[in-house]
């Protein structure tokens, strides 16, 4: 196998049985544009990898909802033309599969294949070569198994550092990235996962308090400037955004009462949620904030080099 140089940071992978027991570890399949693979061939490879991942792992259909991904890089090894009518092309490729992290680019596992394809055009030869990749062999099983073990080891060994970094980001009011980091810790790492969930709840409370304070200030400024129905309606837009668990909720209710005493009914604020489900709701909401930050984060393949 040719040397691979990389500067990278976290992972997920697993054998079929392990993934069946680890639904919180999911992949997306990503084919980077920089591979230069023709569109039709890239689509073929995407489908082939997606089918393979479903045999070994949980997979996400929304490409923005998982930081962990399986990708492929292809490298032309040989090219020949066979005279005749029509001329035939014979192409040889080295295809490298990787399990990596979308944000940092950290590599967890890789496996390589050498394949050849023949066709009446280079694109057809390329597609025929990719069809010969065997993704059901022991080497692919070992690929996912190694990835799975390394992701577990990584989070067990580095989870506390991740939580500490998330806390620092929260103190800088970078709540999106903070919650994204915490939500990246998989449930299979039970102890550090529980610790991350606890920190996530605390940071989410800080987040809704911060957002609530800003919305209340904006509403107060609007109503104070011009006490008209138009201003009241504009102020209410901010007030309804305040989470019932925010420290600004009760002051916001009082402001709304004051506004409506002057101009009449303008809006309905959110109601308090059932306390039995509140923790679960906050965890889900915190994850949603993290996912919103992670949306559109393109996998970093810059350092996946030969």
VOBA-1610 file (N, C-alpha, C; in pm, whole numbers, padded with zeros to 5 digits, always signed):
BEGIN
Unk+00086-00120+00000Unk+00000+00000+00000Unk+00088+00123+00000Unk+00048+00219-00078Unk+00127+00341-00088Unk+00111+00423+00038Unk+00215+00504+00064Unk+00212+00587+00185Unk+00095+00683+00183Unk+00034+00704+00297Unk-00076+00799+00312Unk-00038+00896+00421Unk-00035+01024+00387Unk-00001+01127+00485Unk-00130+01195+00526Unk-00146+01215+00653Unk-00269+01279+00698Unk-00249+01351+00830Unk-00329+01457+00848Unk-00336+01530+00974Unk-00482+01531+01011Unk-00528+01450+01102Unk-00671+01426+01113Unk-00716+01409+01258Unk-00850+01374+01286Unk-00895+01384+01428Unk-01007+01297+01488Unk-01098+01222+01442Unk-01195+01135+01511Unk-01254+01033+01415Unk-01338+00935+01454Unk-01394+00838+01359Unk-01511+00756+01405Unk-01567+00680+01308Unk-01667+00578+01335Unk-01652+00467+01233Unk-01668+00345+01274Unk-01672+00232+01182Unk-01716+00111+01257Unk-01751-00003+01192Unk-01789-00122+01265Unk-01828-00238+01177Unk-01822-00355+01232Unk-01870-00475+01167Unk-02022-00479+01178Unk-02088-00557+01095Unk-02234-00557+01092Unk-02295-00582+01228Unk-02246-00680+01301Unk-02306-00710+01432Unk-02287-00595+01528Unk-02168-00534+01526Unk-02141-00424+01617Unk-02230-00306+01586Unk-02250-00275+01457Unk-02332-00162+01421Unk-02478-00186+01454Unk-02520-00312+01445Unk-02659-00342+01479Unk-02686-00307+01624Unk-02579-00315+01708Unk-02593-00283+01849Unk-02559-00138+01878Unk-02517-00062+01776Unk-02469+00075+01797Unk-02539+00172+01703Unk-02672+00191+01719Unk-02746+00273+01625Unk-02706+00419+01625Unk-02634+00466+01731Unk-02597+00606+01736Unk-02471+00636+01656Unk-02406+00533+01605Unk-02289+00553+01520Unk-02335+00542+01376Unk-02334+00653+01307Unk-02385+00655+01170Unk-02283+00716+01076Unk-02292+00676+00951Unk-02209+00732+00844Unk-02295+00805+00743Unk-02230+00892+00671Unk-02280+00935+00542Unk-02176+00893+00440Unk-02217+00874+00317Unk-02124+00841+00209Unk-02098+00969+00132Unk-01972+00998+00110Unk-01933+01125+00047Unk-01826+01100-00059Unk-01853+01143-00181Unk-01755+01133-00289Unk-01708+01275-00321Unk-01586+01310-00284Unk-01537+01447-00303Unk-01521+01484-00450Unk-01553+01608-00481Unk-01542+01656-00618Unk-01398+01652-00669Unk-01304+01670-00575Unk-01164+01680-00617Unk-01107+01548-00671Unk-01182+01438-00658Unk-01133+01312-00715Unk-01134+01317-00867Unk-01217+01406-00922Unk-01224+01415-01066Unk-01299+01299-01129Unk-01374+01222-01050Unk-01451+01110-01103Unk-01566+01164-01188Unk-01586+01114-01309Unk-01700+01158-01389Unk-01831+01139-01312Unk-01929+01223-01341Unk-02054+01223-01263Unk-02120+01086-01259Unk-02133+01021-01374Unk-02199+00891-01379Unk-02123+00788-01296Unk-01991+00790-01305Unk-01909+00696-01229Unk-01917+00726-01080Unk-01919+00856-01045Unk-01932+00895-00904Unk-02065+00848-00847Unk-02171+00857-00926Unk-02303+00809-00881Unk-02301+00658-00860Unk-02235+00587-00951Unk-02221+00442-00936Unk-02151+00408-00805Unk-02041+00479-00781Unk-01962+00452-00662Unk-02039+00489-00535Unk-02114+00599-00541Unk-02196+00640-00427Unk-02297+00531-00391Unk-02365+00478-00491Unk-02463+00371-00467Unk-02395+00246-00413Unk-02281+00213-00468Unk-02209+00092-00427Unk-02163+00104-00281Unk-02110+00219-00246Unk-02064+00240-00107Unk-02182+00245-00010Unk-02291+00308-00052Unk-02409+00315+00034Unk-02462+00175+00064Unk-02467+00091-00037Unk-02512-00047-00017Unk-02418-00121+00076Unk-02288-00098+00061Unk-02190-00165+00146Unk-02202-00121+00291Unk-02217+00011+00312Unk-02225+00062+00449Unk-02346+00006+00521Unk-02458-00008+00450Unk-02578-00060+00515Unk-02560-00205+00560Unk-02463-00274+00505Unk-02436-00411+00549Unk-02358-00416+00680Unk-02289-00307+00710Unk-02202-00305+00826Unk-02240-00201+00931Unk-02322-00102+00892Unk-02339+00013+00979Unk-02475+00077+00965Unk-02499+00174+01054Unk-02613+00263+01036Unk-02570+00371+00938Unk-02663+00416+00855Unk-02627+00517+00756Unk-02731+00628+00757Unk-02687+00749+00736Unk-02779+00862+00732Unk-02803+00900+00587Unk-02927+00934+00556Unk-02959+00973+00419Unk-02938+01121+00397Unk-02949+01199+00506Unk-02923+01343+00496Unk-02773+01364+00513Unk-02707+01410+00407Unk-02561+01417+00410Unk-02506+01521+00507Unk-02592+01600+00569Unk-02542+01702+00660Unk-02556+01663+00806Unk-02609+01543+00836Unk-02640+01513+00974Unk-02541+01420+01043Unk-02435+01384+00980Unk-02334+01305+01048Unk-02196+01357+01012Unk-02112+01370+01113Unk-01975+01415+01086Unk-01889+01302+01036Unk-01933+01180+01051Unk-01855+01063+01012Unk-01896+01016+00873Unk-01796+00985+00794Unk-01828+00949+00656Unk-01734+00844+00601Unk-01784+00775+00499Unk-01704+00682+00421Unk-01684+00748+00285Unk-01562+00751+00241Unk-01534+00814+00112Unk-01437+00730+00032Unk-01421+00766-00094Unk-01329+00694-00183Unk-01246+00794-00262Unk-01120+00760-00280Unk-01032+00837-00368Unk-00980+00739-00472Unk-00981+00779-00598Unk-00931+00691-00704Unk-00810+00754-00771Unk-00716+00667-00810Unk-00592+00713-00872Unk-00563+00627-00994Unk-00542+00692-01109Unk-00514+00620-01233Unk-00376+00557-01226Unk-00371+00426-01247Unk-00244+00352-01243Unk-00193+00318-01383Unk-00285+00291-01473Unk-00242+00253-01609Unk-00351+00289-01709Unk-00308+00313-01832Unk-00403+00348-01937Unk-00350+00294-02070Unk-00434+00215-02135Unk-00397+00158-02264Unk-00514+00171-02361Unk-00482+00178-02489Unk-00586+00173-02592Unk-00565+00047-02674Unk-00675-00017-02707Unk-00670-00140-02786Unk-00724-00108-02925Unk-00636-00114-03026Unk-00679-00079-03162Unk-00796-00165-03208Unk-00878-00111-03293Unk-00992-00185-03346Unk-01105-00090-03377Unk-01217-00146-03415Unk-01335-00065-03444Unk-01450-00116-03358Unk-01486-00043-03253Unk-01424+00085-03212Unk-01297+00063-03130Unk-01225+00171-03107Unk-01109+00166-03019Unk-01157+00140-02876Unk-01089+00052-02805Unk-01126+00020-02666Unk-01022+00079-02572Unk-01069+00121-02457Unk-00981+00176-02355Unk-00971+00079-02238Unk-00850+00060-02191Unk-00827-00026-02074Unk-00761+00059-01966Unk-00831+00081-01856Unk-00781+00166-01749Unk-00764+00086-01620Unk-00655+00113-01551Unk-00630+00050-01421Unk-00629+00155-01311Unk-00699+00127-01201Unk-00712+00224-01093Unk-00677+00162-00958Unk-00622+00247-00873Unk-00611+00215-00732Unk-00724+00292-00663Unk-00810+00222-00592Unk-00922+00284-00523Unk-00902+00269-00373Unk-00894+00381-00303Unk-00875+00381-00157Unk-01004+00423-00089Unk-01050+00344+00007Unk-01166+00379+00088Unk-01118+00425+00224Unk-01186+00525+00278Unk-01150+00582+00407Unk-01272+00596+00497Unk-01251+00584+00625Unk-01347+00627+00726Unk-01283+00746+00794Unk-01355+00860+00797Unk-01293+00982+00846Unk-01395+01074+00909Unk-01344+01185+00964Unk-01426+01287+01029Unk-01444+01406+00936Unk-01567+01451+00922Unk-01599+01556+00825Unk-01540+01691+00858Unk-01519+01719+00987Unk-01472+01851+01026Unk-01321+01858+01030Unk-01260+01768+01104Unk-01115+01774+01122Unk-01039+01699+01013Unk-01104+01602+00950Unk-01035+01519+00851Unk-00963+01401+00910Unk-00982+01374+01040Unk-00912+01263+01103Unk-00948+01131+01037Unk-00845+01052+01007Unk-00861+00923+00941Unk-00862+00810+01043Unk-00957+00716+01027Unk-00966+00604+01120Unk-00934+00470+01058Unk-00966+00452+00933Unk-00939+00325+00868Unk-00934+00345+00718Unk-00860+00259+00651Unk-00858+00265+00505Unk-00831+00127+00448Unk-00875+00107+00327Unk-00853-00019+00256Unk-00839+00016+00108Unk-00756-00059+00037Unk-00728-00027-00103Unk-00763-00143-00196Unk-00798-00109-00319Unk-00829-00207-00423Unk-00759-00167-00552Unk-00715-00267-00628Unk-00663-00242-00762Unk-00760-00306-00861Unk-00815-00225-00950Unk-00915-00275-01044Unk-00886-00224-01184Unk-00935-00300-01282Unk-00920-00260-01422Unk-01055-00269-01492Unk-01075-00180-01590Unk-01199-00181-01666Unk-01173-00151-01812Unk-01257-00207-01898Unk-01244-00187-02042Unk-01376-00129-02094Unk-01366-00034-02186Unk-01486+00025-02243Unk-01458+00102-02369Unk-01564+00140-02440Unk-01549+00213-02565Unk-01515+00360-02543Unk-01521+00404-02419Unk-01477+00538-02382Unk-01407+00527-02248Unk-01333+00633-02212Unk-01264+00629-02084Unk-01365+00624-01969Unk-01476+00695-01985Unk-01577+00695-01877Unk-01636+00556-01858Unk-01667+00487-01969Unk-01721+00352-01957Unk-01619+00257-01897Unk-01492+00274-01935Unk-01387+00190-01877Unk-01376+00216-01727Unk-01388+00342-01690Unk-01384+00382-01549Unk-01498+00316-01471Unk-01621+00326-01525Unk-01737+00269-01458Unk-01724+00117-01447Unk-01674+00054-01551Unk-01657-00091-01548Unk-01551-00134-01446Unk-01448-00049-01431Unk-01346-00079-01330Unk-01405-00072-01190Unk-01484+00030-01163Unk-01543+00047-01030Unk-01638-00067-00995Unk-01703-00125-01096Unk-01795-00236-01072Unk-01722-00358-01015Unk-01593-00365-01036Unk-01517-00482-00993Unk-01469-00473-00848Unk-01496-00361-00782Unk-01457-00349-00642Unk-01545-00442-00559Unk-01482-00530-00484Unk-01555-00625-00399Unk-01566-00568-00258Unk-01689-00527-00221Unk-01709-00466-00090Unk-01772-00562+00010Unk-01767-00690-00018Unk-01824-00788+00074Unk-01720-00885+00129Unk-01591-00857+00102Unk-01487-00948+00147Unk-01441-00920+00288Unk-01350-01005+00337Unk-01298-00993+00474Unk-01222-00863+00494Unk-01156-00814+00388Unk-01080-00689+00404Unk-01172-00571+00434Unk-01292-00573+00378Unk-01387-00465+00406Unk-01446-00483+00546Unk-01471-00607+00586Unk-01516-00634+00723Unk-01413-00583+00822Unk-01286-00611+00795Unk-01177-00564+00883Unk-01169-00411+00882Unk-01194-00351+00768Unk-01193-00205+00753Unk-01294-00141+00848Unk-01417-00190+00847Unk-01520-00135+00935Unk-01494-00170+01081Unk-01444-00289+01104Unk-01415-00331+01242Unk-01307-00245+01304Unk-01201-00220+01227Unk-01092-00135+01277Unk-01143+00006+01304Unk-01226+00056+01214Unk-01281+00190+01234Unk-01362+00198+01362Unk-01447+00098+01383Unk-01531+00096+01503Unk-01447+00097+01630Unk-01347+00012+01635Unk-01263+00003+01756Unk-01190+00135+01781Unk-01142+00197+01675Unk-01065+00320+01693Unk-01153+00438+01735Unk-01278+00441+01687Unk-01364+00550+01730Unk-01397+00538+01878Unk-01421+00416+01922Unk-01451+00394+02064Unk-01330+00433+02148Unk-01213+00389+02106Unk-01090+00423+02179Unk-01069+00574+02183Unk-01093+00638+02069Unk-01069+00782+02062Unk-01156+00857+02161Unk-01284+00829+02160Unk-01374+00904+02248Unk-01356+00869+02395Unk-01326+00743+02421Unk-01300+00707+02561Unk-01176+00777+02614Unk-01077+00794+02528Unk-00952+00856+02570Unk-00953+01009+02561Unk-01038+01064+02477Unk-01035+01208+02452Unk-01166+01280+02484Unk-01264+01205+02531Unk-01395+01264+02558Unk-01391+01380+02656Unk-01313+01368+02760Unk-01305+01475+02861Unk-01245+01602+02801Unk-01151+01585+02711Unk-01091+01701+02644Unk-01196+01769+02555Unk-01276+01689+02485Unk-01381+01743+02399Unk-01482+01822+02482Unk-01520+01766+02596Unk-01615+01834+02684Unk-01556+01965+02735Unk-01428+01964+02770Unk-01362+02085+02817Unk-01358+02191+02708Unk-01328+02149+02585Unk-01324+02243+02473Unk-01464+02299+02444Unk-01564+02213+02458Unk-01702+02258+02436Unk-01741+02362+02540Unk-01699+02342+02664Unk-01727+02438+02771Unk-01661+02573+02740Unk-01537+02569+02691Unk-01466+02693+02655Unk-01540+02766+02544Unk-01586+02692+02443Unk-01662+02753+02334Unk-01791+02816+02384Unk-01857+02749+02477Unk-01981+02803+02533Unk-01955+02933+02608Unk-01843+02938+02679Unk-01808+03061+02751Unk-01781+03177+02655Unk-01744+03141+02531Unk-01723+03242+02426Unk-01852+03267+02349Unk-01961+03203+02395Unk-02094+03211+02334Unk-02099+03152+02194Unk-02010+03062+02166Unk-02015+02986+02042Unk-02093+02858+02070Unk-02222+02875+02097Unk-02305+02765+02144Unk-02326+02657+02037Unk-02337+02697+01911Unk-02359+02600+01805Unk-02248+02498+01797Unk-02124+02546+01789Unk-02011+02454+01779Unk-01994+02375+01908Unk-02019+02440+02021Unk-02008+02372+02149Unk-02103+02252+02156Unk-02229+02273+02123Unk-02329+02166+02128Unk-02303+02061+02020Unk-02248+02105+01907Unk-02213+02011+01801Unk-02105+01915+01848Unk-02004+01969+01915Unk-01896+01884+01965Unk-01948+01783+02066Unk-02033+01829+02157Unk-02087+01739+02259Unk-02176+01631+02199Unk-02253+01669+02098Unk-02344+01572+02037Unk-02270+01472+01948Unk-02142+01498+01920Unk-02065+01406+01837Unk-02020+01283+01916Unk-02024+01289+02046Unk-01980+01175+02128Unk-02085+01066+02121Unk-02049+00947+02070Unk-02149+00842+02048Unk-02196+00776+02178Unk-02321+00728+02175Unk-02383+00668+02293Unk-02313+00540+02336Unk-02240+00474+02245Unk-02173+00350+02282Unk-02061+00374+02383Unk-02012+00497+02391Unk-01913+00532+02494Unk-01991+00580+02617Unk-02050+00487+02689Unk-02155+00517+02786Unk-02116+00621+02891Unk-02001+00604+02956Unk-01965+00694+03066Unk-01942+00837+03018Unk-01861+00852+02914Unk-01829+00986+02867Unk-01951+01046+02795Unk-02034+00961+02737Unk-02157+01007+02674Unk-02250+01068+02778Unk-02264+01001+02892Unk-02350+01053+03000Unk-02299+01188+03049Unk-02167+01199+03061Unk-02107+01325+03105Unk-02132+01436+03002Unk-02122+01399+02874Unk-02145+01496+02767Unk-02291+01542+02765Unk-02383+01449+02791Unk-02525+01485+02794Unk-02554+01584+02907Unk-02492+01561+03020Unk-02511+01652+03134Unk-02459+01791+03100Unk-02343+01797+03038Unk-02286+01927+02999Unk-02370+01991+02889Unk-02423+01910+02800Unk-02508+01961+02693Unk-02631+02032+02749Unk-02693+01973+02850Unk-02810+02033+02912Unk-02775+02167+02976Unk-02660+02171+03043Unk-02618+02295+03109Unk-02591+02405+03006Unk-02522+02369+02898Unk-02489+02468+02795Unk-02614+02511+02719Unk-02704+02418+02697Unk-02829+02455+02630Unk-02908+02555+02713Unk-02907+02538+02845Unk-02976+02634+02931Unk-02912+02771+02919Unk-02781+02775+02915Unk-02711+02902+02895Unk-02749+02964+02760Unk-02760+02878+02660Unk-02794+02924+02525Unk-02933+02987+02523Unk-03034+02919+02578Unk-03169+02976+02573Unk-03182+03099+02663Unk-03102+03104+02770Unk-03101+03225+02853Unk-03043+03342+02773Unk-02936+03316+02701Unk-02870+03419+02621Unk-02961+03469+02509Unk-03021+03375+02436Unk-03112+03411+02328Unk-03233+03486+02383Unk-03286+03436+02495Unk-03402+03501+02556Unk-03373+03643+02598Unk-03256+03664+02654Unk-03217+03799+02697Unk-03209+03894+02577Unk-03151+03847+02466Unk-03140+03931+02346Unk-03278+03963+02289Unk-03365+03862+02284Unk-03499+03884+02230Unk-03579+03979+02319Unk-03564+03965+02450Unk-03636+04053+02542Unk-03588+04197+02528Unk-03457+04214+02514Unk-03401+04348+02497Unk-03452+04412+02368Unk-03458+04331+02261Unk-03506+04383+02132Unk-03653+04423+02142Unk-03733+04340+02207Unk-03876+04370+02222Unk-03898+04494+02307Unk-03821+04505+02416Unk-03832+04620+02505Unk-03797+04749+02432Unk-03691+04745+02353Unk-03647+04863+02279Unk-03754+04907+02178Unk-03815+04810+02110Unk-03918+04842+02011Unk-04040+04907+02077Unk-04082+04850+02189Unk-04201+04903+02256Unk-04173+05038+02322Unk-04053+05056+02370Unk-04018+05181+02439Unk-04007+05297+02342Unk-03967+05267+02218Unk-03945+05374+02121Unk-04077+05436+02073Unk-04170+05349+02036Unk-04300+05396+01987Unk-04407+05300+02037Unk-04491+05347+02125Unk-04593+05258+02183Unk-04718+05259+02095Unk-04704+05193+01980Unk-04814+05182+01884Unk-04845+05034+01863Unk-04955+05006+01795Unk-04988+04866+01768Unk-04884+04803+01674Unk-04834+04881+01580Unk-04731+04830+01489Unk-04606+04790+01567Unk-04566+04876+01663Unk-04450+04844+01746Unk-04478+04723+01833Unk-04600+04712+01881Unk-04639+04598+01964Unk-04627+04468+01887Unk-04674+04469+01763Unk-04666+04350+01679Unk-04519+04312+01652Unk-04438+04412+01627Unk-04295+04387+01603Unk-04229+04331+01728Unk-04263+04386+01844Unk-04206+04339+01970Unk-04248+04195+01999Unk-04373+04163+01965Unk-04423+04028+01993Unk-04349+03922+01913Unk-04300+03960+01795Unk-04222+03866+01713Unk-04100+03817+01791Unk-04039+03907+01867Unk-03923+03869+01949Unk-03966+03791+02072Unk-04074+03830+02133Unk-04118+03766+02256Unk-04156+03619+02236Unk-04219+03587+02124Unk-04262+03449+02102Unk-04144+03355+02076Unk-04027+03411+02050Unk-03908+03328+02028Unk-03843+03284+02159Unk-03888+03337+02269Unk-03825+03308+02398Unk-03874+03174+02452Unk-03780+03087+02479Unk-03813+02954+02531Unk-03875+02965+02670Unk-03977+02885+02699Unk-04039+02891+02832Unk-03944+02862+02947Unk-03832+02793+02918Unk-03736+02761+03023Unk-03628+02868+03038Unk-03633+02970+02954Unk-03535+03078+02961Unk-03560+03164+03084Unk-03454+03218+03138Unk-03466+03308+03254Unk-03538+03437+03215Unk-03551+03463+03086Unk-03619+03584+03039Unk-03768+03561+03013Unk-03816+03441+03036Unk-03954+03411+03000Unk-04054+03490+03085Unk-04036+03489+03217Unk-04131+03561+03304Unk-04129+03712+03279Unk-04010+03774+03267Unk-04008+03917+03232Unk-04075+03944+03096Unk-04061+03849+03004Unk-04122+03865+02873Unk-04274+03859+02883Unk-04325+03772+02968Unk-04469+03764+02989Unk-04523+03896+03045Unk-04448+03952+03138Unk-04490+04080+03198Unk-04492+04190+03094Unk-04390+04192+03006Unk-04386+04293+02901Unk-04504+04273+02805Unk-04533+04149+02770Unk-04645+04123+02681Unk-04777+04168+02743Unk-04792+04142+02872Unk-04914+04187+02942Unk-04926+04340+02937Unk-04814+04408+02955Unk-04812+04554+02952Unk-04849+04605+02813Unk-04793+04540+02711Unk-04821+04579+02573Unk-04968+04559+02541Unk-05021+04441+02577Unk-05159+04410+02543Unk-05259+04493+02624Unk-05218+04540+02742Unk-05304+04629+02819Unk-05321+04763+02746Unk-05219+04797+02667Unk-05222+04926+02596Unk-05286+04916+02458Unk-05261+04805+02384Unk-05307+04798+02245Unk-05397+04680+02215Unk-05421+04594+02312Unk-05503+04476+02287Unk-05418+04354+02252Unk-05486+04242+02228Unk-05420+04115+02202Unk-05330+04122+02079Unk-05205+04074+02094Unk-05114+04074+01980Unk-05053+03937+01951Unk-05038+03852+02054Unk-04968+03727+02030Unk-04989+03629+02143Unk-04953+03502+02117Unk-04951+03398+02219Unk-04807+03352+02237Unk-04756+03359+02359Unk-04621+03310+02385Unk-04625+03160+02408Unk-04510+03098+02395Unk-04500+02955+02418Unk-04543+02921+02560Unk-04602+02803+02575Unk-04644+02759+02708Unk-04535+02674+02771Unk-04535+02666+02903Unk-04441+02579+02971Unk-04463+02436+02927Unk-04355+02363+02913Unk-04363+02224+02869Unk-04379+02131+02989Unk-04427+02010+02960Unk-04443+01908+03063Unk-04307+01877+03125Unk-04295+01895+03255Unk-04166+01876+03322Unk-04114+01733+03311Unk-04205+01638+03294Unk-04162+01498+03280Unk-04079+01479+03154Unk-04117+01550+03048Unk-04048+01535+02920Unk-03945+01644+02894Unk-03931+01738+02987Unk-03849+01856+02961Unk-03703+01821+02933Unk-03646+01729+03010Unk-03506+01693+02989Unk-03487+01636+02849Unk-03574+01546+02810Unk-03564+01486+02678Unk-03581+01592+02570Unk-03676+01682+02589Unk-03699+01787+02491Unk-03578+01878+02479Unk-03515+01908+02591Unk-03397+01995+02588Unk-03278+01926+02521Unk-03262+01796+02544Unk-03155+01722+02478Unk-03176+01726+02327Unk-03299+01701+02284Unk-03329+01703+02141Unk-03309+01843+02082Unk-03351+01944+02157Unk-03335+02082+02109Unk-03188+02120+02103Unk-03110+02076+02203Unk-02967+02104+02203Unk-02898+02039+02084Unk-02936+01916+02055Unk-02880+01847+01939Unk-02917+01921+01810Unk-03040+01973+01806Unk-03084+02046+01687Unk-02999+02170+01664Unk-02961+02238+01773Unk-02873+02355+01761Unk-02737+02312+01706Unk-02686+02199+01758Unk-02559+02148+01710Unk-02564+02107+01564Unk-02673+02039+01526Unk-02690+01997+01387Unk-02699+02118+01295Unk-02768+02222+01341Unk-02778+02345+01261Unk-02639+02402+01234Unk-02552+02394+01335Unk-02415+02439+01314Unk-02344+02349+01213Unk-02366+02218+01227Unk-02297+02121+01142Unk-02348+02115+01000Unk-02470+02166+00974Unk-02526+02162+00839Unk-02434+02228+00738Unk-02409+02154+00632Unk-02327+02211+00525Unk-02178+02199+00550Unk-02139+02137+00664Unk-01996+02119+00689Unk-01943+02015+00590Unk-01866+02059+00496Unk-01816+01969+00393Unk-01702+01884+00449Unk-01706+01751+00426Unk-01597+01667+00472Unk-01461+01717+00425Unk-01367+01717+00517Unk-01233+01765+00488Unk-01148+01650+00433Unk-01128+01650+00302Unk-01048+01543+00240Unk-00912+01594+00194Unk-00879+01716+00233Unk-00755+01777+00186Unk-00634+01693+00221Unk-00636+01630+00337Unk-00518+01557+00383Unk-00525+01407+00359Unk-00624+01361+00282Unk-00629+01221+00246Unk-00546+01203+00120Unk-00416+01198+00139Unk-00324+01192+00026Unk-00256+01056+00014Unk-00209+01029-00104Unk-00136+00904-00124Unk+00001+00915-00062
//
